[in-house]
Amino acid sequence: MDAVVFDLDGVLVDSERTWDEVRRAVTAEHGGTWDGENTTRAMMGMSTPEWAEYLATARGVRLPPDKIAQLVVDGMVHRYSEGPPLLPGAVEAVRATAERCPVAIASSSPPALITEVLRVTGLDDVVKVALSSELTGAGKPAPDVYLAAAKGLGVDPTKCVAVEDSTNGIRAALNAGMITVAVPNEHFPPDPQVLARAAKVITGVRELPAVLDLLSGP
């Protein structure tokens, strides 16, 4: 194990419901329709350009995709203005992991939100690489952002542990050849068949340091 790559939303930040609320509001305000959890699940792992295009074409939002993206991201930045909704033990888990190997972020969030979370938490001093899928190619389940994170760290992706919560995120990490630790999202649980392919399943990111001991043991 040469490095650990963390997803952000659903792993370190409990933001999936916030994304859901902001996107729903923009969709409703601009003539689109929302198909319950089917819409939410469809967008999990998509990069910003991908989910904005999806809302315009599949859900009928009457705005150009770039305007949809702007409204949603502005809404998320406003929600984060009082601090991102960190999951219990998230900051401590990243710091404990960074003491043993390099760490990175590979997220579908836009760069501005990734930067804000790292700044507010102070993790920008230990996270060596932080990448958004909107800058690295296709969104999850494509492996692009994970492969780019491994390249940025200068490590073999097959010797990296990825920490993920969603169906498309787990698929992306597996497609990159990474050892995958799953932290199932309690609000939008991953597909059981995809979850079964993870090397380990934990109930919260605070459990990660102990799992890393097992994965790197004799």
N, C-alpha and C positions, 0 to 999 in steps of 0.2 A: 504494500500500500504506500504509494508515493505522494498522494494528495487526496483531499476531500473537497467535493464540489456541492454546494448547497443550492437548492431552489430557494426562492424567497417567499412568494405568496403561498400560504398554507403550511410552510415549514418553519419559517422564522417569524412571519407576520400573519396574523389571523385576518386576512384582508379579502378573502373570497366573497364574503357576504357584502362587504363594502363595494367591491367592484360590481357585484350583482345589482345592488341598489342604485348605483350611479348610472350604470348602463340601462337599467329598466326605466329610470326617469327620463333619460335622453330619448330612448325609444318611444315612450308614451307621448312625450312632448312634441315629437316630430313625425307622428303618423305611422309608426311601426307597430308590429305585434310581437308579443313575447309568449313563447310556448313553454312556460314553466321551466322546470329543471332541464328539459331537453335543450333549450337555448343556452343555459348556463354551461352545461357539460360540453356542448359543441365548441364553445369558445375557450375552454380551459386548455392552456398551453399555446394558444395562438399568439403570434406577435401582434403589436398594435396595428400595423397596416392590415393584417389578416382579419382580426375581429371587426375592425371598422368596415372593411369591405363586406364581411358577412352580415353585419347589421344593415348595411345599405341594400344588399342584393337579396339575402334570404329572409330578412325580417322587415323589409320595406320602409326603413327609416328614410325620410325625404330630405336628405342632406348628402353632400359629397362625402366620401369616406374620410378625407383629411379634416373636414369640419367636425364630423362625428368624433374622431380621435381627439381633436382639440378640446371639445366640450367635456368628454369623459375624463381625460387626463387632468384638465383644470379642476374638475369636480373632485378627483382623487387627491390632488395636491391640497385643495381646501380641506378635505377630510383629515389629511395628515398634518395639517398646520398645528394641531395641538399634540402631535406625537403619534407615530404609527402604532397600531394595536399589536404589540409584540406578544408572541406566544410565551408561556411560562418556560423559563430556563434557556431561551433562545440565545441571548447574548453570551451567557456563561458557557453554553455548549460550543459556540463558535470559538470563543477564546481558549477553552480547554483543548479543542481540536487543533488550533493553531500552534499550541505548544509542542505538538508532536509531529506536525507536517504542514506544508503549505495548504491554504484554503482559498476557495474561489466562490463566486456567486454566478450561477447560470440561470437567468430568469426571463420570463416573458413580459415582465413589467418594463415600461419605458425607462430609459436611462435616468431621467430626472427623479423618478421615484426611488430607484435603486440608490442613487447618490444621496437622496434625502434620508433614507433609512440608515445608511452607513454613517452619515454625518451625525444624526441624532443619537445613535447608539454608541458612537465612538469606535465602531468596528472598522472604520477606514484605515486604522493603523495596523490591522492584522490581516485584512482581506487583500491578497496580492493581486487578484484579477476579479473584476466585476463586470459582467457582460449581459446585455439585453439581446434577446433573439431578434429584435427588429434591426439589429446592426450586424448580424452574423449569418443571415440567410433565412431559410424556412423556419417557422416556429415549430414547437413540439407538436407531434411526436417525432419530427425529424431530429436527428442527432446534432445538427449544426452548432447550436450554442454550447453543447457539452464538449464537442470536439474542439471548438475554438477556445474554451476555457482550459482544456488540457494543454493545448498548444501554447497558450499564454503563460502557463506555469512551467512549460518545458518538460512535461511528463507524458508517459505513455497512457492513453485513456484506459487501457485494460488494467492498469495498476492504480486507478482512481476509484474511490468510493463516491457515489452520488446519493444525495438525500432528497427524496421526492415524496409528494403526497397524492398526486392525481393520476388518472389513467394515462393521459397523454404524456405527462412528465415522466412516469415510470418507463413508458415505452421509449421515450427519447433517450433516457439514460442507458437502457438496455441496448438500443440501437447503436449507441456510441461504444458499446462493449464494456461499460463500466459495471463494477460491483455495486448493486443497487440496494440501499436501505430505504424501506418505505415507511412513511409516517402517514397512515391513511387519513384523509381529510374527513372529519366527523360530519361536516355539513353536506359534502358531496363525495361520498365514498368511491374509491376506484373500483373498476371492474374486478371481480374476484379472480377471474382467470389471469388477468394481467398482474394483480397483486401476488398471486402464487409464484410468479417468476422472480420476485425479489429475493435477494440473498437472506435478508432479515426484515422482519416487520416489528416496529416499535410503536408505542402509543403516544409518544411525545419526544421532541428533539432533545429534551434533557437526558434521555436514556442513551444518547448516541455515544458518549465517551466510553461507557462500559461495553457497548457493542463493538466499538473499534478495537478494544482490547481483545475480544474474542476473534475478530476477523484477522488480526495481526499475530495471533498467538501461534504456538508450534502446532 
